[in-house]
Amino acid sequence: MAGSAVQFRVLGELAVEVGGREIDPGPRKRRLVLALLLCRANSVVSTDLLTEAVWGDEPPRTARKNLQVHVSGLRALLSTASPGGATRIAHRPGGYQLRVEPDELDLLHFERLVRTARKASLLAAEQAGRAASGVCEHAARLLDEALALWQGDMLADLGDSGVIRDEADRWSLRRLTVCEDWAETSVGLGRHTVVADRLAETVRAHPLRERLLAVHMTALHRSGRRTEALACYDEYRKLLAAELGLDVGPAVAAVHRSLLADAPPAPLAQWVRDRPRRGAAPRPRLLLPADLDDFTGRTAEAAELLDSVGTRRRSVQLSGPLGVGKTALAVHCAHRLAADFPDGCLLIRMRRPDGTTRPMTSLLAELRRITGAVLTPPDDEDDVAALWQAELMDRALLLVIDDAASAASVRPLLPGSGDSAAVVTTRCGLPGIGSPHRIELGPYPLRDAVEFLGSLVGAHRVLADRAAAERVVAAVGLLPLTIRLYGGKLAALRHTLLRAYASRLERGAAILDELTTAEPAVRPLLAGWWRDLPSSVRDTLGALGRLTGPLFTLADAAQVLSLQEEDAYRLLETLLERRELESQLAEVTAHTTLYELPLLSYLYAREQVVPAQA
């Protein structure tokens, strides 16, 4: 990392250096903002997550304004640090993005070293003899260098923030996996004593980590410390039975058998490549809906999701209103990630077709049937979660958890450590599920919406009257779901002009009524959404349903809510935080902001308060 004018460190306490001299990032709240932006370097960090990191569950009413002040302070700090530093932090729709080069941040340098080492390990697996040994030496050296970047617990000085603590925990698991990679590579090179000594403290800190214990026992055995290795096994077996009620896994059991026979253990690299999974049922493969042949747009969001899940093995929370295409994007990316998850990709629907949420017993029964996991419901629901986590630890599964209603309903299903990951789709943010990467979906850009309509009705019809095509997609809210459903109707009406259809929609045709026979059925989903809302939120949305359209100002809202603008603003902030409302213009005053309700939400809310016209 040497040679860069600016150096950021998060693998330990937060630190910023300019020209080799450490500088103060500022007060604690500003340090928290910088820390989270560095944890998600070069990605957009949502304003909501930054707010949660700084103020927790009780942000002040002025949180957004205060956050802008802290970002401005960081821009000023970075502008003095290097030319162009003020432009490092960019405002993006929904949040902020900090631009950092790999040689400027220890976390990015750590990731680059690990990726290079793993490429070397794959190359070594294809070679033999001295050539393979040389490549393994290089891989071990890179992994050792990566681990040396850690100067203690990540962001140890800011661990009282729940969001920062979640980030630190996630990266600490990544560090642990790299430590296991280094240990297995080093044992393969004959460095048994070094590995046995260095892993002792790590094993004490993570006593249930099977892969870690297997390599530690192997290193002890090959160092002539067979008695210590047997003692490690006995402690692990007792702890596993007491804590989880499980038997010893295949990796540790194989090493134990070699200890009893006083025979050389099987090569660890071979076990890592071909390790068996718990459960005798066939491993699930692609248990997903078919990918859409006409999937359109979402290029940036798909790239972000693929990088987070496929490269970094991070779970992703994909949020947005009904009809915005969350499930379609999740399934599309899951098909592209299938090769990275050899134990399968599967979709778990969190709601029934009528929009009601499924109980945990139903979800566990489905998982048991699909994966063969031993999940007989015990008395304590925490035990169920522990059993499921133990199953995931020895698998490489990608879960698409679709339409989660609450953090409590999805938390027991999420992978912890190991090679599994999840994509969670939800209509609102789920701050209580730790710190997955968050991606928010809005309506299509106009260009993508028109392209999608053309794929449904025929590109020639769109080219013949593009202005009318734009009117059609705008009238149905630029939502992938409504464009697909209305595009299907329009495709059947081959002789209907696009401009005539656009006029029909713009005259106030009952969009929800026309979708009654559509598949999927929209009304039950909207009814379930409405039913799940807190009564205060329903009341506010019902009042906003009296507006003449889904786009409005603060003054419009104050009028239909019969409130002063200051009080109306607080209610709108609540809707923004719940993702029930959008605001495309972020850094402006409340009086000049344009707010927008998702079209289907607006139409359903309007039905609740405005009697149908005869």
C-alpha positions, -999 to +999 in steps of 0.1 A: +000+000+000+030+023+002+033+051-023-003+064-022-007+100-009-037+090+012-040+058+033-072+046+050-071+018+076-101-001+090-084-034+099-079-022+134-089+012+146-100+038+120-071+057+107-063+082+079-028+091+068-017+118+044+019+117+033+028+093+061+013+116+088-019+105+106-047+131+106-079+133+127-110+124+107-131+145+131-158+139+158-172+104+165-203+108+142-181+119+113-158+089+120-188+066+118-199+080+084-163+076+071-160+041+085-192+028+069-183+044+035-149+027+037-165-007+046-186-003+014-159+015-006-168+022-043-204+011-036-234+033-029-243+033+009-279+042+015-288+073+036-309+051+058-280+028+066-256+057+073-283+072+096-287+039+114-249+036+118-246+071+134-278+073+155-290+037+159-328+032+161-336+067+174-323+092+149-332+129+154-356+147+131-326+165+117-307+134+109-306+139+071-294+174+074-268+164+100-256+136+078-251+161+049-230+183+073-208+153+082-203+144+045-194+180+037-168+179+065-153+147+051-152+162+017-133+192+031-109+169+049-102+149+018-098+180-004-068+190+018-054+155+017-050+152-021-059+169-054-095+160-063-102+147-028-134+167-025-149+147-053-142+114-037-176+113-020-203+115-046-240+119-039-260+091-056-297+084-057-305+071-023-271+076-007-234+083-010-204+066-026-167+070-016-142+064-043-110+046-031-082+029-050-071-006-039-037+006-027-053+033-006-074+011+017-062-018+037-095-036+033-093-035-005-057-045-004-066-075+017-093-085-008-069-082-037-042-103-021-068-130-012-082-131-048-047-134-062-038-162-037-069-182-046-061-179-083-027-193-075-042-221-056-065-231-085-034-230-108-015-253-084-044-278-084-039-281-122-001-287-120+021-313-104+055-317-087+079-288-082+058-264-103+028-269-081+049-265-049+062-232-061+028-218-069+015-230-034+045-212-018+034-180-036-003-185-025+008-191+011+030-159+011+001-138-003-024-151+023+002-145+051+006-109+038-031-104+037-036-116+073-007-093+084-027-063+074-050-069+104-039-048+134-066-061+158-104-062+156-118-043+127-129-008+136-125-017+173-129+019+184-164+022+168-179-011+177-206+005+198-225+012+166-246-018+156-241-013+119-204-010+122-203-040+145-222-061+119-197-050+092-168-059+115-183-093+123-188-101+086-153-092+077-139-111+107-156-142+093-139-135+060-105-131+079-112-165+095-118-182+062-085-167+049-067-180+080-080-215+072-069-212+036-034-201+048-032-230+073-042-257+048-018-244+022+010-242+048+004-277+062+005-289+026+040-273+023+051-291+055+050-261+079+032-281+106+048-265+137+042-229+125+005-237+118+000-255+151+014-226+171-003-198+152-038-215+152-040-223+189-055-189+200-078-188+170-092-222+177-099-211+213-118-181+200-138-202+175-142-236+191-171-248+168-153-240+135-149-275+120-126-266+091-103-247+115-102-275+140-094-301+113-063-283+101-052-275+136-055-312+147-036-322+115-008-297+122-005-310+158-004-346+147+023-340+120+043-320+146+044-351+169+018-337+193-007-365+189-020-363+225-028-326+221-047-333+189-068-360+206-076-336+235-088-310+210-111-336+194-126-346+227-133-310+237-149-303+203-171-334+205-184-326+239-190-289+230-208-297+198-231-321+216-239-297+244-243-266+223-261-279+192-269-316+198-249-326+167-223-353+159-188-345+148-186-335+111-168-355+084-136-334+083-128-337+120-139-373+121-115-382+093-086-366+111-096-384+144-096-418+126-061-411+114-051-401+150-065-434+164-047-454+138-016-432+143-015-430+105-008-400+083-040-379+079-056-377+044-044-347+024-064-316+035-066-302+001-083-333-012-109-330+016-115-294+009-121-301-028-144-331-023-157-327+013-191-345+019-221-326+031-243-335+060-275-353+051-280-381+028-306-365+005-295-355-030-281-320-031-305-294-045-296-278-078-315-251-096-348-250-077-357-216-092-383-202-115-371-201-151-350-170-160-370-145-182-360-146-218-370-109-221-353-097-189-345-060-196-323-034-181-311-033-144-275-036-157-259-017-129-280-033-102-273-068-116-235-061-117-236-049-081-256-080-069-233-104-088-202-088-074-215-088-038-228-124-038-205-141-064-172-124-056-175-113-020-199-140-007-221-113+009-258-116+013-279-089-004-311-072+006-330-061-025-358-037-017-385-018-036-423-015-040-446-041-054-442-045-092-406-031-094-391-064-104-372-075-073-379-112-077-371-111-115-337-095-108-329-119-080-338-150-100-320-137-131-288-132-111-292-165-092-292-184-126-259-166-135-244-175-101-253-212-102-218-223-109-205-206-078-229-226-055-224-263-061-250-273-035-277-255-054-298-223-057-333-223-043-362-198-039-381-196-007-414-178-010-422-160+023-459-154+015-488-175+003-506-165-030-532-145-010-504-123+004-504-137+040-471-146+055-461-182+059-454-195+094-418-207+103-430-243+106-441-242+069-408-227+058-387-252+077-408-281+063-400-269+028-363-265+036-362-300+051-379-315+021-356-297-004-322-300+013-326-332+034-316-312+064-324-327+098-348-299+111-373-317+133-389-288+151-376-287+187-393-268+215-370-238+212-371-219+179-335-207+185-325-244+183-342-246+149-321-217+137-289-232+152-296-265+134-302-247+101-270-227+105-251-258+112-265-273+079-255-242+059-220-242+073-212-273+054-230-263+022-226-238-006-262-228-012-276-196-027-310-188-011-334-164-028-357-154+001-386-138-016-409-110-003-398-110+034-423-091+056-401-086+086-366-091+100-379-116+125-393-138+098-361-140+077-333-138+103-334-176+112-330-185+076-300-164+067-266-180+063-239-171+088-203-181+082-194-205+054-199-206+017-236-200+015-253-166+007-288-152+004-306-126-017-335-112+003-363-094-015-385-071+005-409-042+000-394-022+028-359-021+044-351-047+070-326-031+093-328-059+119-311-086+097-275-075+103-256-057+076-261-073+041-253-053+010-284-032+002-297-025-033-328-004-038-349-008-070-371+020-084-392+021-115-375+016-149-358+045-165-380+056-195-356+041-221-356+006-204-393+007-200-399+014-237-374-013-247-392-038-224-426-028-240-410-034-274-399-069-265-435-077-256-456-060-283-430-059-311-402-035-317-417-024-350-448-010-332-427+010-308-405+023-336-436+034-355-448+056-326-422+060-298-440+089-283-471+068-278-450+040-263-436+064-238-471+075-229-481+039-223-453+030-200-456+063-181-493+057-176-486+024-158-459+038-136-428+026-154-431-006-133-419-039-149-449-058-136-475-035-150-456-031-183-455-069-186-492-073-178-504-045-200-479-053-227-493-088-228-528-074-234-515-050-260-496-078-278-529-096-282-546-065-295-524-065-327-544-039-345-548-014-317-527+017-321-503+025-293-517+061-291-552+049-287-542+025-259-522+053-242-552+076-243-574+049-228-549+045-199-545+082-194-583+088-192-582+069-159-590+034-168-593+012-137-558-003-138-563-026-109-595-039-123-579-047-156-553-067-138-579-088-119-574-118-142-536-113-146-510-137-135-496-131-109-528-117-093-520-082-081-549-074-058-542-102-032-506-090-030-517-054-025-543-065+001-516-084+020-493-053+019-521-031+031-531-055+059-495-056+072-491-019+075-493-002+109-527+016+113-510+050+114-492+043+081-525+031+065-542+063+077-515+085+062-515+066+029-553+066+027-552+104+030-526+107+003-548+085-018-571+115-021-545+134-041-551+137-079-519+117-087-490+099-071-466+129-075-470+157-050-454+184-029-452+190+008-479+216+005-502+191-013-496+166+014-503+191+042-536+200+026-550+165+023-536+155+058-551+187+073-518+194+091-492+221+093-464+215+069-439+208+097-462+180+110-469+167+075-432+166+068-426+143+098-453+119+085-437+119+051-403+111+067-418+080+083-431+069+049-396+075+033-379+055+060-404+026+054-398+028+016-435+035+011-426+068-005-399+080-029-382+113-032-360+117-063-345+150-052-324+145-020-303+175-011-329+202-013-353+217+011-385+200+021-406+227+005-391+221-030-390+183-029-413+163-051-426+131-035-440+101-053-460+071-042-455+039-061-483+037-087-499+005-074-497+017-038-513+050-047-541+033-067-549+008-039-548+035-012-571+056-034-596+028-036-598+027+002-609+063+005-625+073-028-658+055-037-657+039-072-673+061-098-703+047-115 
